[in-house]
């Protein structure tokens, strides 16, 4: 038997609990106890190459090659033959596993191999429609397995990426407060200071545990997971309210992905969008800059293999992107791009990171 402990307790709105989560070591061996003949593992080929020898040889495997809904729909018939699906990998594998679980009414188990994104703790799948992100469906896993050894063996850039889906609580709340001051909050998502304050506590917790996050020890992993649990659970338990967990930083990412048609390590563009949001709200505190510097998490355009021109185009079209997609009101709605904003963003990013190329 592998060593494990069940983690259920977390401060959530209206006493809702996050998904059943088992954290510990040798969790793949525990997971194998649930695999039956009509099971399919949804993963990525590079991940499977690393871990296939730890699974039964006759298990069926599906390699994720797209997040586009019209392409995934073509696979529905194949998955209708299964009774159980296991998401094994990063955000894309976990989202696709949720999608097939929802569509085909399959029992779901989730096993993240890194903590790059909070997808494992959300009920909906981040699926694309013509390149645009849409959160669809409803899937609840029987259990989420967190194997510290596997998480720790992932490239640091993937685990550090997970901070993006925590820091976004800060800019999400700033956008919510901005909308509230302008009396432009949606009726269904009126400003709730209690909900906002709870989100901000997870940001404070993240910053306070920077040393553990840097080394990715158990507490560092747990710190990010606790925040991801809160993000996923409080989204649905507050009436599908995204206000306290997401804002301009994700809008920037969605637009950048659409314009470049590129798949990113989630936290890199989100953190760049976070810096943008803090800059526009005049809330870019040194505590955030020092946090980034301590981790040496590089989210410059060069690190993402794009150009500053791509960032500039994203900024120029951000306002129209938000309005065209009917996203919730925030500072992006009133944002007007300028060379000054771009130059400030460049200066801040280069003060944090060591880019591979100069301007």
N, C-alpha and C positions, 0 to 999 in steps of 0.2 A: 504494500500500500504506500502511496506517495504521501508525504507530509502536506497537510493543508489545513486551512482554517476558513470558516464561512464568515463572510462579512456582510452583514445586513443593516447595521445601524448607521444611519446618516441623517442629518437634519434636513427634512424635506417638507414641502408645503402640504398642508392638510393631511399630514401623517401618511403620505404615500411612501412606499419603500422602493428602492431601486431594484433592478433585476438581481436575482440570486447570483451571488458571485463567490467563487471559491478561489482563494489565492494561496500559493505555496509552491512546492517543487514537485517535479515528476508528474505533472498534470496530464501530459500526453498519455502516460500509462493509465491514468484514471479514466481519461476520455475513451480509451479503447474498450473499456467495459460496457460502453453504451452503443458501440457500433454493431449494427446488425446487417444482414445481407442486403437489405433494400435501403441502404444509406449512401448518400453522395457527399463528398467533401468538396466544397467550393473554395478555391485557393488560386494562387498565382504560380506559374511554373518555377520561377526562381526560388520561391518559398518551398515548394514541394520538393525540389531537388535537394534541399537541405534536410528535410525531415521525413521523407517518404519511408525510410528504413525503420521508422518508429511506429508505423501503422501496418495493419494487415495487408498482405500483398494483393489480395483480391478486392480491395475496396474500390469503389468507383470514384473517379476524380473529375471535376469540371474546372477548367482553367478560365478565369475571367479575361475577356478580351475587349469588353466594351461596357459602358454604363448607359448606353443609349437604349431607351425603352423599346423602340421598335425592333431592335436587334435581340433584346432579351426575350421579347414576346415569342420569337421564333423557337426558343428553347423550352417553352412551357410544356409541350407535349412530352419531351424527354424527361422532365422532372415529375410529371404526373405518375410515373412508374415507381417513384420512391415514397417512402414513409417518413424519412428523416433526412435533414440536411445539416451539415456542419460547416460553419464559416471558419476558415483557418487562414489567417494572414492579416493584412492591413485593412484600411477602411474600404477599399473597393471590394475585396472578397467578402467582408462582413455585410456590406450594403446589398450585394447581389444575393448572398445567402438569405438575408431578410426578405428580399423581393420574391424569391422563389418559395420561401416558406409561406408568405402571404398569399401568393397567387395559387399555389397548389395545396394549401392547407397542410403543410408538413411540420412535423416536430422539429424544433430548432435548437441547436447548441452552438455557442460562439466561443472562439478561441483566438484572441488577438495575439499576434506574434511581435507586435510593437504597440506603443501607445501614442501613435502619431496623430490620432484623430479620435473624436468621441463617438464615432459611429456605432460602436458595440453597445452603447448604453441608450440608444435612441430606438423608438418604436417604428420609425419610418425610414425608408431607404432614400438615399440621396442619388436619385436616378436623373439622367439627362434627357431632355426633349429638345432636339435640334441644338444641342450644346448648352442649353440653359438648365440649371439645377432645379429639380422639383423633388419635394419630399413626399413620398407616396407610401401608402399601405399601412399595415399594422401587423407587427410580429413581435412576440415576446419569447425570448429564449427560455428553455427549461433551466439553463444555467450558463453563466459566463465563466470560463476557466482562465485564470491569470497565472501563468507560470513564470516566476521571477527569473529563472535561469534563461528561459527562451527570450523574455523581454530584454534581459541584460546582454544577451548575445547579439541583439539587433544593432545595426549601425547607429551610433549616437544621434546622427542627424534625424533619424526617424523618431526616436523617443523624444528628443528635444522639440520636434515638431508639435508634440502634444501640448506644449505650453500655449500655442496659438488658440486652442479651443478652451482656454481658461482666461487668458488675457482679454479675449473678446467680451467677457462679462463686463469689463471696465468700460470699454468704448460703447458696448450695447446700452449700458445704463446711462452713459453721457448722452447718447442719442435720444433715449427715452426722456431724460430730463429736459433736453433741448426742445423736443416736441411738446412736452407738457407746458413749458414756459410760453410757447407760442399758441397754446390751445389747439394743437393739431394731433393730439393722441387719438388713436382709433377708439371708438366707443367700446369695443369689446376688449381693449387693452388699456384701460385707464391707468395712469401712473400709480404704482403701488410701492411705497417706500420700504415696506417690510421685505417684499420680494427683491427689490434692488439691493437692499443692505445685505441680505443673505448671499447674493451673488458676489458682492464685493468682498465678503469675508473669505471666499475661496481664492480670490486674487491675492489678498493679504497672506493667506496660508502658503500660496505658491511662492511668493517673494521671500517669505521667512524661511523656507526650506531649500533655498537655492543650492546650498552645499550638498545636500542629499540628492537633489535632482541632477546636479553636475556629475556625481558618481553613479547615479542610477542605482542606489541601494534600495532596500525594501521600502524604507520610508519615502524616498524620492518617488518611487513608482506609485506607492499608495496615495501620495499627495496629489498627483495628477489624476489618478483614477477616481478619488473622492470627488474632485471637481467635475470630471466627466460624468460621473453618476448624477450629480446635482443638475448639470446642464440637460442631460437627456430626460431625467425624471421630472424636473420642474417645468420643462417645456410642455409636457402633456398634462401634468397635474394642475397647471394654472390655466387650463383651457386653451392649450396649444398657443401659448403666449411666448413669442421669441424675444420680446423686448429686452429682457434682463440678461440675455445670453448672446445676443448677436446684433450687429449694426453695420456701420460703414466699413469696418475691416473685412467682413465677409462679402459685402457688396462689391468692394474693390476686387477681391479675389474672384468672384463669379464673373465680373466683367473682363478681368484680365484673362481668365481661362477661355472665355468665349472668343475674345479678340485674337488670341494667339493660337487657339486650338491645341493647347499644350496641356499635358497632365503634370501637375506639380506635386511636390512633397507638401502636403496640405499646410503645414505650419509656416512655411516660408512666405508665401504671398499673404497669408493672414496676418503674420507679424509685421510685414511691410504696411499692410492696410491699417494695422493697429497704430503704428507710428504716425501714419497719415491722420488717423482719427484723433489721436492725442494732440497732434500739432494744430489741427483745425479748431479743436475745442480749447486750445491753450492749456492743456493738462499733461504735457510731457514732462513728468517729474524725473529727477535724477535717479530715483529708486528703480525705475524701469530701465533706464540706460545702463545702470550698474548691473542689473540683473542679466541683461543681454550680454554685456561684456564678460561677466563671470562665466557664462555658459559658452561663450565664443560661438554662438549660433549664428551662422552667416545666412542672412536672407536678402543679400544684395541681388540686384538683377543678374549680375555676373554669375553668382552662385546658382541662380535658377536657370541659367543659360538663356536669358533673354537680354534685351537692351533697355537702356533708359528711355529710348524712343517708345518702346512698348508701354512703359509705365506712363509716359506722358500722354499717349493716345488713350490709355485707360482713364486717366484723370480728365481728359477733355470730354470724354463720353460718359463719365460716371453719372452725372445728373440725369441725362436722358435715359440711361440704362435703368436707373432706379424707378423713374416715372413710367417707362414703358412696361416694366415688369410688375408694376403696382406694389412695390416693396414699401414697408412701413416708413413713415416720415422721420427724417433725421437731418443732420447737418449736410448730408450728401445732396439733399434736394435743393439747398441754397448755395451749394458749392460752385464757385467759378474758378476754373483753373488759371494759373498764371505762372510765368517763369520763376517768380519769387517763391511760390509754393514748391515747385519742382526742385529749385536750388536748395531750399531749406531741407527738403526730404533727402536729397543727395548728401548734404553736409552731415545730417544726423546719422544716416546709414553708414557713411564712411567713418564716422567717429566710433561706431559700434563694431563694425566688421573690418576685416582685412580683405578687400575684394581682390580677385585674381587679375583684374585689369584696371587701368586708370582711365579717367575720363579723357 
